[in-house]
Amino acid sequence: MIDVLVIDKTEQIKTLLLMEKLGVEVFGNEVKALNVIEQRSSPVVLLHYNVREQQTEDYIRLIMQASSNSKVVVVADELDENSVLKCLLAGAKGYQEMNQLDHHAEKMIAVMDAGEAWITRRMTATLLDSLRR
């Protein structure tokens, strides 16, 4: 079973993750979630961007300090490319738009659990360009 932690105050993500292969825990409080992440070996973390909004990248850094093996996917209604890039540079390994989460959730979580990234090829190119600068 894949260990999935959802950080979402709205329950939007939880309703889209009704899969029996997952051990899903949902947290509306990001401090409690951070404490649980510290105790886990390498969870897949689905972080709703609306929990921290412009402070999301700082919160991702806190997650990575708590557990460097965590695999963070930022989930949002829609983010601009620059905001996604900031989250990736902070340590997130994926981004998923909320309106497509139910179609991609099972594969996305399996890919993340396997240590791969969940971003578009365009975002990969943007990330590489950013790292070269």
PyRosetta script that sets phi, psi and omega in degrees:
from pyrosetta import init, pose_from_sequence

init()
pose = pose_from_sequence("MIDVLVIDKTEQIKTLLLMEKLGVEVFGNEVKALNVIEQRSSPVVLLHYNVREQQTEDYIRLIMQASSNSKVVVVADELDENSVLKCLLAGAKGYQEMNQLDHHAEKMIAVMDAGEAWITRRMTATLLDSLRR")
pose.set_psi(1, 137.0)
pose.set_omega(1, 179.7)
pose.set_phi(2, -87.4)
pose.set_psi(2, 130.4)
pose.set_omega(2, -180.0)
pose.set_phi(3, -82.9)
pose.set_psi(3, 113.2)
pose.set_omega(3, -177.9)
pose.set_phi(4, -121.3)
pose.set_psi(4, 125.9)
pose.set_omega(4, 174.8)
pose.set_phi(5, -109.6)
pose.set_psi(5, 127.6)
pose.set_omega(5, 179.6)
pose.set_phi(6, -110.1)
pose.set_psi(6, 128.1)
pose.set_omega(6, 176.3)
pose.set_phi(7, -113.6)
pose.set_psi(7, 104.9)
pose.set_omega(7, -171.5)
pose.set_phi(8, -160.0)
pose.set_psi(8, 122.7)
pose.set_omega(8, 179.7)
pose.set_phi(9, -84.2)
pose.set_psi(9, -9.3)
pose.set_omega(9, -172.6)
pose.set_phi(10, -103.3)
pose.set_psi(10, -13.9)
pose.set_omega(10, -175.7)
pose.set_phi(11, 71.5)
pose.set_psi(11, 5.5)
pose.set_omega(11, 178.9)
pose.set_phi(12, -60.0)
pose.set_psi(12, -46.5)
pose.set_omega(12, -176.8)
pose.set_phi(13, -67.4)
pose.set_psi(13, -43.5)
pose.set_omega(13, -178.0)
pose.set_phi(14, -56.5)
pose.set_psi(14, -42.5)
pose.set_omega(14, -177.8)
pose.set_phi(15, -66.8)
pose.set_psi(15, -22.3)
pose.set_omega(15, 179.2)
pose.set_phi(16, -90.5)
pose.set_psi(16, -6.4)
pose.set_omega(16, -176.4)
pose.set_phi(17, -110.7)
pose.set_psi(17, 54.2)
pose.set_omega(17, 180.0)
pose.set_phi(18, -93.8)
pose.set_psi(18, 67.2)
pose.set_omega(18, -179.2)
pose.set_phi(19, -121.0)
pose.set_psi(19, 130.7)
pose.set_omega(19, -175.4)
pose.set_phi(20, -72.5)
pose.set_psi(20, -15.7)
pose.set_omega(20, -179.3)
pose.set_phi(21, -79.4)
pose.set_psi(21, -4.2)
pose.set_omega(21, -174.6)
pose.set_phi(22, -108.9)
pose.set_psi(22, 142.7)
pose.set_omega(22, 170.0)
pose.set_phi(23, -99.9)
pose.set_psi(23, 91.1)
pose.set_omega(23, -172.9)
pose.set_phi(24, -97.7)
pose.set_psi(24, 129.4)
pose.set_omega(24, 171.4)
pose.set_phi(25, -120.3)
pose.set_psi(25, 134.3)
pose.set_omega(25, -177.9)
pose.set_phi(26, -113.8)
pose.set_psi(26, 133.8)
pose.set_omega(26, 179.1)
pose.set_phi(27, -126.1)
pose.set_psi(27, 128.4)
pose.set_omega(27, 173.8)
pose.set_phi(28, -92.1)
pose.set_psi(28, -15.9)
pose.set_omega(28, -179.2)
pose.set_phi(29, -107.1)
pose.set_psi(29, 116.7)
pose.set_omega(29, -175.0)
pose.set_phi(30, -70.0)
pose.set_psi(30, -23.5)
pose.set_omega(30, 177.3)
pose.set_phi(31, -71.9)
pose.set_psi(31, -44.6)
pose.set_omega(31, 176.6)
pose.set_phi(32, -61.8)
pose.set_psi(32, -41.1)
pose.set_omega(32, 178.6)
pose.set_phi(33, -60.8)
pose.set_psi(33, -42.4)
pose.set_omega(33, 179.4)
pose.set_phi(34, -61.9)
pose.set_psi(34, -39.9)
pose.set_omega(34, 177.3)
pose.set_phi(35, -62.9)
pose.set_psi(35, -40.3)
pose.set_omega(35, 178.9)
pose.set_phi(36, -69.2)
pose.set_psi(36, -40.3)
pose.set_omega(36, 178.8)
pose.set_phi(37, -59.7)
pose.set_psi(37, -38.4)
pose.set_omega(37, 177.8)
pose.set_phi(38, -59.2)
pose.set_psi(38, -30.9)
pose.set_omega(38, -175.8)
pose.set_phi(39, -88.6)
pose.set_psi(39, -10.5)
pose.set_omega(39, -177.3)
pose.set_phi(40, -97.9)
pose.set_psi(40, 154.9)
pose.set_omega(40, -178.3)
pose.set_phi(41, -77.5)
pose.set_psi(41, -51.3)
pose.set_omega(41, -179.6)
pose.set_phi(42, -160.4)
pose.set_psi(42, 70.9)
pose.set_omega(42, -178.8)
pose.set_phi(43, -75.7)
pose.set_psi(43, 156.6)
pose.set_omega(43, 167.0)
pose.set_phi(44, -86.1)
pose.set_psi(44, 125.3)
pose.set_omega(44, -176.9)
pose.set_phi(45, -114.9)
pose.set_psi(45, 119.3)
pose.set_omega(45, 174.8)
pose.set_phi(46, -99.6)
pose.set_psi(46, 111.7)
pose.set_omega(46, -174.4)
pose.set_phi(47, -108.8)
pose.set_psi(47, 114.8)
pose.set_omega(47, 176.7)
pose.set_phi(48, -72.6)
pose.set_psi(48, 123.6)
pose.set_omega(48, -177.2)
pose.set_phi(49, -56.2)
pose.set_psi(49, -32.5)
pose.set_omega(49, -176.9)
pose.set_phi(50, -67.2)
pose.set_psi(50, -15.2)
pose.set_omega(50, 179.1)
pose.set_phi(51, -63.4)
pose.set_psi(51, -42.7)
pose.set_omega(51, -177.9)
pose.set_phi(52, -124.3)
pose.set_psi(52, -9.4)
pose.set_omega(52, -179.6)
pose.set_phi(53, 46.1)
pose.set_psi(53, -118.0)
pose.set_omega(53, -175.6)
pose.set_phi(54, -63.3)
pose.set_psi(54, -15.1)
pose.set_omega(54, 178.1)
pose.set_phi(55, -94.9)
pose.set_psi(55, 8.6)
pose.set_omega(55, -177.4)
pose.set_phi(56, -59.7)
pose.set_psi(56, -42.3)
pose.set_omega(56, -178.8)
pose.set_phi(57, -63.7)
pose.set_psi(57, -36.1)
pose.set_omega(57, 176.2)
pose.set_phi(58, -65.8)
pose.set_psi(58, -39.7)
pose.set_omega(58, 179.2)
pose.set_phi(59, -67.4)
pose.set_psi(59, -37.0)
pose.set_omega(59, 176.3)
pose.set_phi(60, -60.9)
pose.set_psi(60, -41.6)
pose.set_omega(60, 177.7)
pose.set_phi(61, -60.7)
pose.set_psi(61, -39.8)
pose.set_omega(61, 176.9)
pose.set_phi(62, -63.2)
pose.set_psi(62, -41.2)
pose.set_omega(62, 177.5)
pose.set_phi(63, -61.1)
pose.set_psi(63, -45.1)
pose.set_omega(63, -178.1)
pose.set_phi(64, -66.9)
pose.set_psi(64, -32.3)
pose.set_omega(64, 174.9)
pose.set_phi(65, -69.2)
pose.set_psi(65, -37.2)
pose.set_omega(65, -179.2)
pose.set_phi(66, -71.3)
pose.set_psi(66, -36.5)
pose.set_omega(66, -179.1)
pose.set_phi(67, -155.8)
pose.set_psi(67, 97.0)
pose.set_omega(67, -175.8)
pose.set_phi(68, -64.9)
pose.set_psi(68, -15.2)
pose.set_omega(68, 178.7)
pose.set_phi(69, -90.5)
pose.set_psi(69, -0.8)
pose.set_omega(69, 178.2)
pose.set_phi(70, -65.1)
pose.set_psi(70, 146.5)
pose.set_omega(70, 179.9)
pose.set_phi(71, -115.4)
pose.set_psi(71, 100.2)
pose.set_omega(71, -173.0)
pose.set_phi(72, -93.9)
pose.set_psi(72, 129.2)
pose.set_omega(72, 171.4)
pose.set_phi(73, -116.6)
pose.set_psi(73, 124.9)
pose.set_omega(73, 176.1)
pose.set_phi(74, -86.8)
pose.set_psi(74, 128.2)
pose.set_omega(74, 178.2)
pose.set_phi(75, -115.2)
pose.set_psi(75, 130.7)
pose.set_omega(75, -178.3)
pose.set_phi(76, -149.7)
pose.set_psi(76, 160.8)
pose.set_omega(76, 175.6)
pose.set_phi(77, -60.5)
pose.set_psi(77, -48.3)
pose.set_omega(77, 173.6)
pose.set_phi(78, -171.9)
pose.set_psi(78, 127.2)
pose.set_omega(78, 178.3)
pose.set_phi(79, -117.5)
pose.set_psi(79, 148.4)
pose.set_omega(79, 174.0)
pose.set_phi(80, -74.4)
pose.set_psi(80, 161.1)
pose.set_omega(80, -175.9)
pose.set_phi(81, -58.1)
pose.set_psi(81, -38.5)
pose.set_omega(81, -179.3)
pose.set_phi(82, -64.6)
pose.set_psi(82, -40.8)
pose.set_omega(82, 178.6)
pose.set_phi(83, -66.3)
pose.set_psi(83, -40.3)
pose.set_omega(83, 177.1)
pose.set_phi(84, -63.3)
pose.set_psi(84, -44.2)
pose.set_omega(84, 179.6)
pose.set_phi(85, -58.7)
pose.set_psi(85, -45.0)
pose.set_omega(85, 178.7)
pose.set_phi(86, -59.7)
pose.set_psi(86, -40.7)
pose.set_omega(86, 178.9)
pose.set_phi(87, -66.2)
pose.set_psi(87, -40.2)
pose.set_omega(87, 178.6)
pose.set_phi(88, -66.3)
pose.set_psi(88, -42.6)
pose.set_omega(88, 179.0)
pose.set_phi(89, -66.6)
pose.set_psi(89, -25.3)
pose.set_omega(89, 177.2)
pose.set_phi(90, -78.0)
pose.set_psi(90, -16.3)
pose.set_omega(90, 177.5)
pose.set_phi(91, 132.9)
pose.set_psi(91, -7.1)
pose.set_omega(91, 177.0)
pose.set_phi(92, -65.5)
pose.set_psi(92, 150.4)
pose.set_omega(92, 179.8)
pose.set_phi(93, -113.9)
pose.set_psi(93, 5.4)
pose.set_omega(93, 179.5)
pose.set_phi(94, -166.4)
pose.set_psi(94, 164.1)
pose.set_omega(94, 176.2)
pose.set_phi(95, -143.6)
pose.set_psi(95, 136.7)
pose.set_omega(95, 178.3)
pose.set_phi(96, -141.1)
pose.set_psi(96, 130.8)
pose.set_omega(96, 174.9)
pose.set_phi(97, -74.0)
pose.set_psi(97, 140.1)
pose.set_omega(97, -176.1)
pose.set_phi(98, -58.1)
pose.set_psi(98, -40.0)
pose.set_omega(98, -174.8)
pose.set_phi(99, -67.6)
pose.set_psi(99, -12.3)
pose.set_omega(99, 177.9)
pose.set_phi(100, -113.7)
pose.set_psi(100, 2.4)
pose.set_omega(100, -175.4)
pose.set_phi(101, -60.1)
pose.set_psi(101, -42.6)
pose.set_omega(101, -178.0)
pose.set_phi(102, -64.4)
pose.set_psi(102, -28.2)
pose.set_omega(102, 179.1)
pose.set_phi(103, -78.9)
pose.set_psi(103, -29.3)
pose.set_omega(103, -172.1)
pose.set_phi(104, -112.4)
pose.set_psi(104, -7.0)
pose.set_omega(104, -169.8)
pose.set_phi(105, -55.4)
pose.set_psi(105, -50.2)
pose.set_omega(105, -175.4)
pose.set_phi(106, -61.9)
pose.set_psi(106, -47.5)
pose.set_omega(106, 179.7)
pose.set_phi(107, -67.5)
pose.set_psi(107, -42.1)
pose.set_omega(107, -179.4)
pose.set_phi(108, -58.5)
pose.set_psi(108, -46.5)
pose.set_omega(108, -178.3)
pose.set_phi(109, -66.0)
pose.set_psi(109, -40.2)
pose.set_omega(109, 177.7)
pose.set_phi(110, -63.9)
pose.set_psi(110, -42.7)
pose.set_omega(110, 179.3)
pose.set_phi(111, -63.5)
pose.set_psi(111, -45.2)
pose.set_omega(111, 179.5)
pose.set_phi(112, -63.9)
pose.set_psi(112, -42.5)
pose.set_omega(112, 178.9)
pose.set_phi(113, -61.3)
pose.set_psi(113, -30.6)
pose.set_omega(113, 178.9)
pose.set_phi(114, -80.3)
pose.set_psi(114, -1.2)
pose.set_omega(114, 176.9)
pose.set_phi(115, 90.5)
pose.set_psi(115, 12.1)
pose.set_omega(115, 179.4)
pose.set_phi(116, -94.8)
pose.set_psi(116, 170.9)
pose.set_omega(116, 178.1)
pose.set_phi(117, -94.7)
pose.set_psi(117, 158.2)
pose.set_omega(117, 177.0)
pose.set_phi(118, -126.8)
pose.set_psi(118, 75.4)
pose.set_omega(118, 177.5)
pose.set_phi(119, -139.8)
pose.set_psi(119, 160.9)
pose.set_omega(119, 179.5)
pose.set_phi(120, -73.3)
pose.set_psi(120, 162.0)
pose.set_omega(120, 176.2)
pose.set_phi(121, -63.2)
pose.set_psi(121, -36.5)
pose.set_omega(121, 177.2)
pose.set_phi(122, -61.5)
pose.set_psi(122, -43.0)
pose.set_omega(122, 179.6)
pose.set_phi(123, -67.8)
pose.set_psi(123, -34.0)
pose.set_omega(123, 176.1)
pose.set_phi(124, -61.1)
pose.set_psi(124, -44.3)
pose.set_omega(124, 178.4)
pose.set_phi(125, -63.7)
pose.set_psi(125, -41.9)
pose.set_omega(125, 178.4)
pose.set_phi(126, -62.8)
pose.set_psi(126, -41.9)
pose.set_omega(126, 178.7)
pose.set_phi(127, -63.5)
pose.set_psi(127, -44.8)
pose.set_omega(127, 178.4)
pose.set_phi(128, -63.5)
pose.set_psi(128, -42.1)
pose.set_omega(128, 177.2)
pose.set_phi(129, -60.5)
pose.set_psi(129, -41.4)
pose.set_omega(129, 179.8)
pose.set_phi(130, -64.9)
pose.set_psi(130, -38.7)
pose.set_omega(130, -179.6)
pose.set_phi(131, -71.1)
pose.set_psi(131, -28.3)
pose.set_omega(131, 179.9)
pose.set_phi(132, -73.8)
pose.set_psi(132, -23.1)
pose.set_omega(132, -177.6)
pose.set_phi(133, -73.6)
pose.dump_pdb("model.pdb")
